[in-house]
């Protein structure tokens, strides 16, 4: 019973397919790093990783739209 009470609080459990387990090393110049920090502030993201993920998602959406227009 006590265990159930604690499970209700905190972050919800993630499914195995939602867990991020792969690491990627990304090297960039000082100028690129500063640009990413500006993007982070502009998009109001907490981390550079979240900023990069957001930019990737936006790029994927644009590519999908471009492909749909060409069909």
JONOR-V892666 format. One record per run of one state. SS is the DSSP state (a for helix, b for strand, c for the rest). FROM is the first residue (numbers start at 1). TO is the last residue. Records with the same first field share a line. If there is no record, write none. Layout:
BEGIN
SS->FROM-TO + FROM-TO
END
This chain:
BEGIN
c->1-1 + 8-15 + 19-29 + 44-47 + 71-71
a->2-7 + 16-18 + 30-43 + 48-70
END
